[in-house]
Amino acid sequence: MARVGLTPERLARAGAELADEVGFDQVTVSALARRFDVKAASLYAHVRSSQDLRTRIALLALEELADRAADALAGRAGKDALTALANVYRDYAREHPGRYAAAQLRLDPETAAASAGVRHTQMTRALLRGYDLTEPDQTHAVRLLGSVFHGYVSLELGGGFSHSAPDSQQTWTRVLDALDALLRNWPEPTGS
């Protein structure tokens, strides 16, 4: 019999909180069961496995991030939109490091296609329309922005910028200035 009050959604939220506390890699059905003071077997009525739980946390994180990004981007364009989107990812990672790590989980193609990850791409493409990029350059730019945002945030969270001046906020601002300049002056493709 399923424990009263436990649902897949409640377990995903509790798992996300646990991820923020101990790290996404440490989230398992057993660890979550200890949090609820129940046997792990009782959670299997709601989640199939630790991987299923981790996927649910990833989907929750992607949804939260997409909602924040949509709010931040509303009514913005150009560098203002670029900065707003970048700051959503950075701020979310600082506030919710475990959930942020979960949002990077590789999903199977069907799950990914039904996730809020699609909204992230759509919002980034909408932002890039303000820079007059067309395909395939728009796809290249989506990948570039994702690489820079997530790479910077991951290095910063890992303490990679804490050992030298200038302050990482100054660098972040300069990186966004440089991205804006690059997007406004996107290079023509070179011959192969």
GROMACS elastic network, one bead per residue, 0.5 to 0.9 nm:
[ bonds ]
;  ai    aj funct       b0    kb
    1     4     6  0.88250   500
    1    42     6  0.78541   500
    1    45     6  0.79457   500
    2     5     6  0.86498   500
    2     6     6  0.74064   500
    2     7     6  0.88452   500
    2    42     6  0.65073   500
    2    43     6  0.77508   500
    2    44     6  0.88101   500
    2    45     6  0.60106   500
    2    46     6  0.78629   500
    3     6     6  0.58287   500
    3     7     6  0.87381   500
    3    38     6  0.88336   500
    3    42     6  0.68808   500
    3    43     6  0.80928   500
    3    45     6  0.86803   500
    4     7     6  0.84765   500
    5    10     6  0.81185   500
    6     9     6  0.82120   500
    6    10     6  0.61528   500
    6    11     6  0.67558   500
    6    43     6  0.79265   500
    6    46     6  0.75581   500
    7    10     6  0.51327   500
    7    11     6  0.61289   500
    7    12     6  0.85353   500
    7    43     6  0.88397   500
    7    45     6  0.88165   500
    7    46     6  0.60077   500
    7    47     6  0.87643   500
    8    11     6  0.51041   500
    8    12     6  0.61078   500
    8    13     6  0.86949   500
    8    43     6  0.88122   500
    8    45     6  0.88674   500
    8    46     6  0.51138   500
    8    47     6  0.63016   500
    8    53     6  0.82737   500
    8    56     6  0.81215   500
    9    12     6  0.50603   500
    9    13     6  0.62579   500
    9    14     6  0.85928   500
    9    46     6  0.89145   500
    9    56     6  0.80325   500
    9    60     6  0.88480   500
   10    13     6  0.51590   500
   10    14     6  0.61162   500
   10    15     6  0.83907   500
   11    14     6  0.50324   500
   11    15     6  0.58379   500
   11    16     6  0.84262   500
   11    32     6  0.77668   500
   11    43     6  0.83744   500
   11    46     6  0.80153   500
   11    47     6  0.82661   500
   11    53     6  0.76820   500
   11    56     6  0.87473   500
   11    57     6  0.87537   500
   12    16     6  0.60545   500
   12    17     6  0.86344   500
   12    53     6  0.64069   500
   12    54     6  0.79185   500
   12    55     6  0.88029   500
   12    56     6  0.56687   500
   12    57     6  0.51333   500
   12    58     6  0.88325   500
   12    60     6  0.72896   500
   13    17     6  0.62942   500
   13    18     6  0.85951   500
   13    56     6  0.87996   500
   13    57     6  0.70393   500
   13    60     6  0.76381   500
   14    17     6  0.50677   500
   14    18     6  0.61585   500
   14    19     6  0.85595   500
   14    32     6  0.74595   500
   14    35     6  0.84244   500
   14    57     6  0.89334   500
   15    19     6  0.60494   500
   15    20     6  0.86540   500
   15    24     6  0.86288   500
   15    27     6  0.66285   500
   15    28     6  0.82242   500
   15    29     6  0.86907   500
   15    31     6  0.88492   500
   15    32     6  0.64389   500
   15    53     6  0.74527   500
   15    54     6  0.78488   500
   15    56     6  0.88133   500
   15    57     6  0.65343   500
   16    20     6  0.63225   500
   16    21     6  0.87198   500
   16    24     6  0.79148   500
   16    27     6  0.84911   500
   16    54     6  0.87029   500
   16    57     6  0.56389   500
   16    58     6  0.84244   500
   16    60     6  0.80249   500
   16    61     6  0.78741   500
   16    96     6  0.85547   500
   16    98     6  0.68537   500
   16    99     6  0.57552   500
   16   102     6  0.82887   500
   17    20     6  0.51735   500
   17    21     6  0.64107   500
   17    22     6  0.88345   500
   17    96     6  0.83172   500
   17    98     6  0.78260   500
   17    99     6  0.79011   500
   18    21     6  0.50324   500
   18    22     6  0.60213   500
   18    23     6  0.73180   500
   18    24     6  0.77440   500
   18    26     6  0.84345   500
   18    27     6  0.67873   500
   18    31     6  0.85575   500
   18    32     6  0.76205   500
   18    35     6  0.85548   500
   18    98     6  0.77747   500
   19    22     6  0.53859   500
   19    25     6  0.75831   500
   19    26     6  0.70471   500
   19    27     6  0.60206   500
   19    57     6  0.87200   500
   19    96     6  0.83224   500
   19    97     6  0.76633   500
   19    99     6  0.62861   500
   19   101     6  0.85627   500
   19   102     6  0.81384   500
   20    23     6  0.57314   500
   20    24     6  0.70665   500
   20    95     6  0.83287   500
   20    96     6  0.54245   500
   20    97     6  0.54487   500
   20    99     6  0.61861   500
   20   100     6  0.85728   500
   21    24     6  0.86471   500
   21    96     6  0.87347   500
   21    97     6  0.84201   500
   21    98     6  0.71834   500
   22    25     6  0.81970   500
   22    26     6  0.63266   500
   22    27     6  0.77884   500
   22    98     6  0.75188   500
   23    26     6  0.55529   500
   23    27     6  0.71303   500
   23    97     6  0.73681   500
   23    99     6  0.85218   500
   23   101     6  0.80874   500
   24    27     6  0.54778   500
   24    28     6  0.89855   500
   24    54     6  0.80131   500
   24    97     6  0.82288   500
   24    99     6  0.70102   500
   24   100     6  0.86911   500
   24   101     6  0.62954   500
   24   102     6  0.61979   500
   25    28     6  0.82223   500
   25    54     6  0.89785   500
   25    98     6  0.83417   500
   25   101     6  0.86226   500
   25   102     6  0.87195   500
   26    31     6  0.77692   500
   27    30     6  0.82348   500
   27    31     6  0.62013   500
   27    32     6  0.70604   500
   27    50     6  0.75775   500
   27    53     6  0.83349   500
   27    54     6  0.72626   500
   28    31     6  0.51444   500
   28    32     6  0.62322   500
   28    33     6  0.85193   500
   28    49     6  0.82432   500
   28    51     6  0.79966   500
   28    53     6  0.74322   500
   28    54     6  0.77326   500
   29    32     6  0.50944   500
   29    33     6  0.60092   500
   29    34     6  0.86895   500
   29    40     6  0.60944   500
   29    41     6  0.87131   500
   29    43     6  0.71222   500
   29    44     6  0.81812   500
   29    47     6  0.82866   500
   29    49     6  0.68202   500
   29    50     6  0.51429   500
   29    51     6  0.88531   500
   29    53     6  0.71296   500
   30    33     6  0.50071   500
   30    34     6  0.63668   500
   30    35     6  0.88046   500
   30    39     6  0.77170   500
   30    40     6  0.51442   500
   30    41     6  0.86179   500
   30    43     6  0.88021   500
   30    50     6  0.82569   500
   31    34     6  0.52554   500
   31    35     6  0.65789   500
   31    40     6  0.82632   500
   32    35     6  0.50007   500
   32    36     6  0.65838   500
   32    37     6  0.85717   500
   32    38     6  0.88068   500
   32    40     6  0.78007   500
   32    43     6  0.85692   500
   33    36     6  0.51810   500
   33    37     6  0.59029   500
   33    38     6  0.51888   500
   33    39     6  0.58074   500
   33    40     6  0.50166   500
   33    41     6  0.84490   500
   33    42     6  0.80559   500
   33    43     6  0.69139   500
   34    38     6  0.62077   500
   34    39     6  0.73902   500
   34    40     6  0.77828   500
   35    38     6  0.78578   500
   36    39     6  0.86258   500
   38    41     6  0.82955   500
   38    42     6  0.68254   500
   38    43     6  0.81031   500
   39    42     6  0.56203   500
   39    43     6  0.74609   500
   40    43     6  0.54700   500
   40    44     6  0.70646   500
   41    44     6  0.54218   500
   41    45     6  0.77722   500
   42    45     6  0.61493   500
   42    46     6  0.81776   500
   43    46     6  0.55098   500
   43    47     6  0.63006   500
   43    48     6  0.84066   500
   44    48     6  0.54908   500
   44    49     6  0.69592   500
   45    48     6  0.74463   500
   47    50     6  0.77075   500
   47    51     6  0.89194   500
   47    52     6  0.60684   500
   47    53     6  0.60448   500
   47    56     6  0.89108   500
   48    51     6  0.78955   500
   48    52     6  0.57767   500
   48    53     6  0.75762   500
   49    52     6  0.50629   500
   49    53     6  0.63250   500
   49    54     6  0.86220   500
   50    54     6  0.60931   500
   50    55     6  0.85475   500
   51    55     6  0.60799   500
   51    56     6  0.85699   500
   52    55     6  0.50555   500
   52    56     6  0.62218   500
   52    57     6  0.86957   500
   53    56     6  0.51070   500
   53    57     6  0.63032   500
   53    58     6  0.86779   500
   54    57     6  0.50578   500
   54    58     6  0.61790   500
   54    59     6  0.86756   500
   54   102     6  0.71880   500
   54   105     6  0.82344   500
   55    59     6  0.61927   500
   55    60     6  0.85879   500
   55   102     6  0.78909   500
   55   105     6  0.74643   500
   55   106     6  0.87745   500
   55   107     6  0.73004   500
   55   111     6  0.89142   500
   56    59     6  0.51037   500
   56    60     6  0.61904   500
   56    61     6  0.86405   500
   57    60     6  0.50321   500
   57    61     6  0.61506   500
   57    62     6  0.86115   500
   57    99     6  0.70778   500
   57   102     6  0.63824   500
   57   103     6  0.79376   500
   58    61     6  0.50930   500
   58    62     6  0.61342   500
   58    63     6  0.85693   500
   58    99     6  0.69586   500
   58   100     6  0.83114   500
   58   101     6  0.81826   500
   58   104     6  0.74057   500
   58   105     6  0.63731   500
   58   106     6  0.89954   500
   58   107     6  0.86056   500
   59    62     6  0.51127   500
   59    63     6  0.61557   500
   59    64     6  0.86327   500
   59   102     6  0.81900   500
   59   103     6  0.70770   500
   59   111     6  0.88297   500
   59   112     6  0.87307   500
   59   115     6  0.63051   500
   59   116     6  0.70859   500
   59   117     6  0.83241   500
   60    63     6  0.51382   500
   60    64     6  0.61918   500
   60    65     6  0.86157   500
   60    99     6  0.82100   500
   60   102     6  0.88317   500
   60   103     6  0.81957   500
   60   116     6  0.86745   500
   61    64     6  0.50812   500
   61    65     6  0.60679   500
   61    66     6  0.84675   500
   61    99     6  0.54506   500
   61   100     6  0.66889   500
   61   101     6  0.88650   500
   61   102     6  0.66874   500
   61   103     6  0.54504   500
   61   116     6  0.89161   500
   62    65     6  0.51468   500
   62    66     6  0.60222   500
   62    67     6  0.85789   500
   62    99     6  0.85982   500
   62   100     6  0.84057   500
   62   102     6  0.83528   500
   62   103     6  0.54415   500
   62   104     6  0.87583   500
   62   115     6  0.73737   500
   62   116     6  0.54662   500
   62   117     6  0.60202   500
   62   119     6  0.89864   500
   62   120     6  0.82480   500
   63    66     6  0.50815   500
   63    67     6  0.61507   500
   63    68     6  0.86255   500
   63   115     6  0.76401   500
   63   116     6  0.51737   500
   63   117     6  0.77531   500
   63   119     6  0.86964   500
   64    67     6  0.52163   500
   64    68     6  0.62826   500
   64    69     6  0.86179   500
   64   116     6  0.86778   500
   65    68     6  0.51231   500
   65    69     6  0.60404   500
   65    70     6  0.85593   500
   65    88     6  0.73841   500
   65    89     6  0.72749   500
   65    92     6  0.72477   500
   65   100     6  0.86341   500
   65   103     6  0.85386   500
   65   116     6  0.84853   500
   65   120     6  0.82388   500
   66    69     6  0.50056   500
   66    70     6  0.60439   500
   66    71     6  0.85791   500
   66   116     6  0.63760   500
   66   117     6  0.76089   500
   66   119     6  0.63741   500
   66   120     6  0.59178   500
   66   123     6  0.85461   500
   67    70     6  0.51979   500
   67    71     6  0.63085   500
   67    72     6  0.86531   500
   67   116     6  0.89503   500
   68    71     6  0.52072   500
   68    72     6  0.61339   500
   68    73     6  0.86140   500
   68    85     6  0.88408   500
   68    88     6  0.66310   500
   68    89     6  0.89686   500
   68    92     6  0.87560   500
   69    72     6  0.50053   500
   69    73     6  0.59808   500
   69    74     6  0.85222   500
   69    84     6  0.77237   500
   69    85     6  0.58644   500
   69    86     6  0.89362   500
   69    88     6  0.60092   500
   69    89     6  0.81285   500
   69   120     6  0.78529   500
   69   123     6  0.78789   500
   70    73     6  0.52491   500
   70    74     6  0.61420   500
   70    85     6  0.86364   500
   70   119     6  0.87986   500
   70   120     6  0.87934   500
   70   123     6  0.73633   500
   71    74     6  0.55027   500
   72    75     6  0.84704   500
   72    76     6  0.80233   500
   72    81     6  0.78228   500
   72    84     6  0.57656   500
   72    85     6  0.67286   500
   72    87     6  0.89579   500
   72    88     6  0.73425   500
   73    76     6  0.53635   500
   73    77     6  0.76988   500
   73    80     6  0.84867   500
   73    81     6  0.56027   500
   73    82     6  0.84568   500
   73    84     6  0.63409   500
   73    85     6  0.66423   500
   73   123     6  0.81056   500
   73   127     6  0.82451   500
   74    77     6  0.87304   500
   74    81     6  0.84351   500
   75    81     6  0.83983   500
   76    79     6  0.85333   500
   76    80     6  0.59566   500
   76    82     6  0.86877   500
   76    84     6  0.82626   500
   76   127     6  0.84928   500
   77    80     6  0.57452   500
   77    82     6  0.75231   500
   77   126     6  0.89586   500
   77   127     6  0.64382   500
   77   128     6  0.88387   500
   77   129     6  0.89984   500
   77   130     6  0.61696   500
   77   131     6  0.89500   500
   78    81     6  0.54129   500
   78    82     6  0.62613   500
   78    83     6  0.87136   500
   78   127     6  0.68727   500
   78   128     6  0.78435   500
   78   129     6  0.88160   500
   78   130     6  0.55663   500
   78   131     6  0.66934   500
   78   180     6  0.77550   500
   78   184     6  0.89137   500
   79    83     6  0.59673   500
   79    84     6  0.83727   500
   79   176     6  0.80900   500
   79   177     6  0.79939   500
   79   179     6  0.88104   500
   79   180     6  0.58434   500
   79   181     6  0.89945   500
   80    83     6  0.52857   500
   80    84     6  0.61389   500
   80    85     6  0.86976   500
   81    84     6  0.50003   500
   81    85     6  0.61059   500
   81    86     6  0.84888   500
   81   127     6  0.64387   500
   82    85     6  0.53470   500
   82    86     6  0.61487   500
   82    87     6  0.85668   500
   82   124     6  0.85718   500
   82   127     6  0.68906   500
   82   128     6  0.85777   500
   82   176     6  0.75591   500
   82   179     6  0.85389   500
   82   180     6  0.74274   500
   83    86     6  0.51296   500
   83    87     6  0.60100   500
   83    88     6  0.85810   500
   83   173     6  0.85312   500
   83   176     6  0.65520   500
   83   177     6  0.88473   500
   83   180     6  0.89026   500
   84    87     6  0.52086   500
   84    88     6  0.62682   500
   85    88     6  0.51511   500
   85    89     6  0.67370   500
   85    90     6  0.88826   500
   85   123     6  0.88477   500
   85   124     6  0.81388   500
   85   127     6  0.88549   500
   86    89     6  0.54784   500
   86    90     6  0.63687   500
   86    91     6  0.86303   500
   86   145     6  0.84880   500
   86   149     6  0.61814   500
   86   176     6  0.80589   500
   87    91     6  0.57255   500
   87    92     6  0.81776   500
   87   149     6  0.88105   500
   88    91     6  0.52995   500
   88    92     6  0.59443   500
   88    93     6  0.84623   500
   89    92     6  0.52432   500
   89    93     6  0.61076   500
   89    94     6  0.86760   500
   89   100     6  0.82260   500
   89   149     6  0.71377   500
   89   150     6  0.76795   500
   89   153     6  0.78444   500
   90    93     6  0.52070   500
   90    94     6  0.63249   500
   90    95     6  0.87421   500
   90   149     6  0.74812   500
   90   150     6  0.81591   500
   90   152     6  0.85652   500
   90   153     6  0.58523   500
   91    94     6  0.51293   500
   91    95     6  0.61586   500
   91    96     6  0.83799   500
   92    95     6  0.50868   500
   92    96     6  0.56350   500
   92    97     6  0.74601   500
   92    99     6  0.84079   500
   92   100     6  0.68080   500
   93    96     6  0.51752   500
   93    98     6  0.79482   500
   93    99     6  0.75883   500
   93   100     6  0.51156   500
   93   101     6  0.79452   500
   93   153     6  0.71387   500
   93   154     6  0.84432   500
   93   157     6  0.78677   500
   94    97     6  0.57895   500
   94   100     6  0.84742   500
   94   153     6  0.85095   500
   94   157     6  0.73342   500
   95   100     6  0.88294   500
   96    99     6  0.53405   500
   96   100     6  0.59964   500
   96   101     6  0.86275   500
   97   100     6  0.50098   500
   97   101     6  0.61913   500
   97   102     6  0.85878   500
   97   157     6  0.80488   500
   98   101     6  0.51212   500
   98   102     6  0.62049   500
   98   103     6  0.87512   500
   99   103     6  0.62103   500
   99   104     6  0.88791   500
  100   103     6  0.51188   500
  100   104     6  0.69107   500
  101   104     6  0.53723   500
  101   105     6  0.70896   500
  101   154     6  0.89553   500
  102   105     6  0.52920   500
  103   106     6  0.84840   500
  103   117     6  0.86417   500
  104   107     6  0.88105   500
  106   112     6  0.82654   500
  107   110     6  0.80310   500
  107   111     6  0.60689   500
  107   112     6  0.53954   500
  108   111     6  0.54538   500
  108   112     6  0.60091   500
  108   113     6  0.85791   500
  109   112     6  0.50675   500
  109   113     6  0.60314   500
  109   114     6  0.86945   500
  110   113     6  0.52042   500
  110   114     6  0.64593   500
  110   115     6  0.87475   500
  111   114     6  0.52314   500
  111   115     6  0.61214   500
  112   115     6  0.50426   500
  112   116     6  0.79396   500
  112   117     6  0.66154   500
  112   118     6  0.75588   500
  113   116     6  0.82521   500
  113   117     6  0.75462   500
  113   118     6  0.64870   500
  114   117     6  0.80870   500
  114   118     6  0.75007   500
  115   118     6  0.62499   500
  115   119     6  0.79933   500
  116   119     6  0.50776   500
  116   120     6  0.66687   500
  117   120     6  0.50810   500
  117   121     6  0.66059   500
  117   122     6  0.87716   500
  118   121     6  0.52595   500
  118   122     6  0.62502   500
  118   123     6  0.86976   500
  119   123     6  0.60422   500
  119   124     6  0.84788   500
  120   123     6  0.52355   500
  120   124     6  0.61725   500
  120   125     6  0.85918   500
  121   124     6  0.50892   500
  121   125     6  0.60829   500
  121   126     6  0.85283   500
  121   142     6  0.73001   500
  122   125     6  0.51000   500
  122   126     6  0.61211   500
  122   127     6  0.86313   500
  123   127     6  0.61942   500
  123   128     6  0.86279   500
  124   127     6  0.50380   500
  124   128     6  0.62405   500
  124   129     6  0.88070   500
  124   141     6  0.89926   500
  124   142     6  0.64153   500
  124   145     6  0.84320   500
  125   129     6  0.63170   500
  125   138     6  0.69028   500
  125   139     6  0.80942   500
  125   141     6  0.87015   500
  125   142     6  0.68710   500
  126   129     6  0.52510   500
  126   130     6  0.72564   500
  127   130     6  0.57200   500
  127   131     6  0.75923   500
  128   131     6  0.51518   500
  128   132     6  0.67700   500
  128   133     6  0.62325   500
  128   134     6  0.87033   500
  128   138     6  0.68333   500
  128   141     6  0.77826   500
  128   142     6  0.80261   500
  128   183     6  0.79902   500
  129   133     6  0.59219   500
  129   134     6  0.77290   500
  129   138     6  0.82331   500
  130   133     6  0.78572   500
  131   180     6  0.88589   500
  131   183     6  0.61905   500
  131   184     6  0.57932   500
  131   185     6  0.87718   500
  131   186     6  0.87902   500
  132   138     6  0.88276   500
  132   183     6  0.87793   500
  132   184     6  0.81954   500
  133   136     6  0.84640   500
  133   137     6  0.60958   500
  133   138     6  0.53251   500
  133   141     6  0.83569   500
  133   183     6  0.80685   500
  133   184     6  0.89551   500
  133   186     6  0.79582   500
  134   137     6  0.56785   500
  134   138     6  0.52725   500
  134   139     6  0.83952   500
  135   138     6  0.50387   500
  135   139     6  0.64128   500
  135   140     6  0.83440   500
  136   139     6  0.54295   500
  136   140     6  0.64945   500
  136   141     6  0.88172   500
  137   141     6  0.60650   500
  137   142     6  0.85702   500
  137   186     6  0.83674   500
  137   189     6  0.89056   500
  138   141     6  0.50302   500
  138   142     6  0.61609   500
  138   143     6  0.86615   500
  139   142     6  0.50508   500
  139   143     6  0.63051   500
  139   144     6  0.85694   500
  140   143     6  0.52373   500
  140   144     6  0.61599   500
  140   145     6  0.87480   500
  141   145     6  0.60466   500
  141   146     6  0.84300   500
  141   183     6  0.77955   500
  142   145     6  0.53113   500
  142   146     6  0.61748   500
  142   147     6  0.85543   500
  143   146     6  0.51499   500
  143   147     6  0.60259   500
  143   148     6  0.85837   500
  144   147     6  0.51034   500
  144   148     6  0.61416   500
  144   149     6  0.85235   500
  145   148     6  0.51741   500
  145   149     6  0.59186   500
  145   150     6  0.82872   500
  145   179     6  0.80349   500
  146   149     6  0.52724   500
  146   150     6  0.58372   500
  146   151     6  0.79103   500
  147   150     6  0.54634   500
  147   151     6  0.55083   500
  147   152     6  0.81155   500
  148   151     6  0.51084   500
  148   152     6  0.57810   500
  148   153     6  0.82776   500
  148   175     6  0.85885   500
  149   152     6  0.54511   500
  149   153     6  0.61284   500
  149   154     6  0.85544   500
  150   153     6  0.51335   500
  150   154     6  0.59371   500
  150   155     6  0.84961   500
  151   154     6  0.51986   500
  151   155     6  0.61689   500
  151   156     6  0.84917   500
  152   155     6  0.52274   500
  152   156     6  0.59997   500
  152   157     6  0.85166   500
  152   172     6  0.81239   500
  153   156     6  0.50367   500
  153   157     6  0.59858   500
  153   158     6  0.84554   500
  154   157     6  0.51881   500
  154   158     6  0.61458   500
  154   159     6  0.87697   500
  154   160     6  0.85676   500
  155   158     6  0.51013   500
  155   159     6  0.64419   500
  155   160     6  0.50457   500
  155   161     6  0.71161   500
  156   159     6  0.52024   500
  156   160     6  0.53417   500
  156   161     6  0.56931   500
  156   162     6  0.76232   500
  156   168     6  0.76507   500
  157   160     6  0.73875   500
  157   161     6  0.87336   500
  158   161     6  0.83317   500
  159   162     6  0.53208   500
  159   163     6  0.78243   500
  160   163     6  0.72115   500
  161   164     6  0.64517   500
  161   165     6  0.82234   500
  161   166     6  0.88830   500
  161   167     6  0.78352   500
  161   168     6  0.61393   500
  162   165     6  0.80355   500
  162   167     6  0.77766   500
  162   168     6  0.74468   500
  164   167     6  0.75132   500
  164   168     6  0.88888   500
  165   168     6  0.77969   500
  166   169     6  0.82397   500
  166   170     6  0.65105   500
  166   171     6  0.70305   500
  167   170     6  0.54680   500
  167   171     6  0.67306   500
  167   172     6  0.88866   500
  168   172     6  0.60483   500
  168   173     6  0.86241   500
  169   173     6  0.62217   500
  169   174     6  0.86357   500
  170   173     6  0.52140   500
  170   174     6  0.63142   500
  170   175     6  0.86429   500
  171   174     6  0.50200   500
  171   175     6  0.60019   500
  171   176     6  0.85830   500
  172   175     6  0.50462   500
  172   176     6  0.62658   500
  172   177     6  0.86318   500
  173   176     6  0.52133   500
  173   177     6  0.62461   500
  173   178     6  0.86912   500
  174   178     6  0.61072   500
  174   179     6  0.85516   500
  175   178     6  0.50425   500
  175   179     6  0.61416   500
  175   180     6  0.85933   500
  176   180     6  0.60954   500
  176   181     6  0.85622   500
  177   180     6  0.51807   500
  177   181     6  0.62514   500
  177   182     6  0.86505   500
  178   181     6  0.50742   500
  178   182     6  0.60983   500
  178   183     6  0.85734   500
  179   182     6  0.50143   500
  179   183     6  0.60579   500
  179   184     6  0.85311   500
  180   183     6  0.51599   500
  180   184     6  0.61581   500
  180   185     6  0.85865   500
  181   184     6  0.51740   500
  181   185     6  0.61590   500
  181   186     6  0.83196   500
  182   185     6  0.50740   500
  182   186     6  0.54917   500
  182   187     6  0.80172   500
  183   186     6  0.50993   500
  183   187     6  0.87408   500
  187   190     6  0.84804   500
  189   192     6  0.89827   500
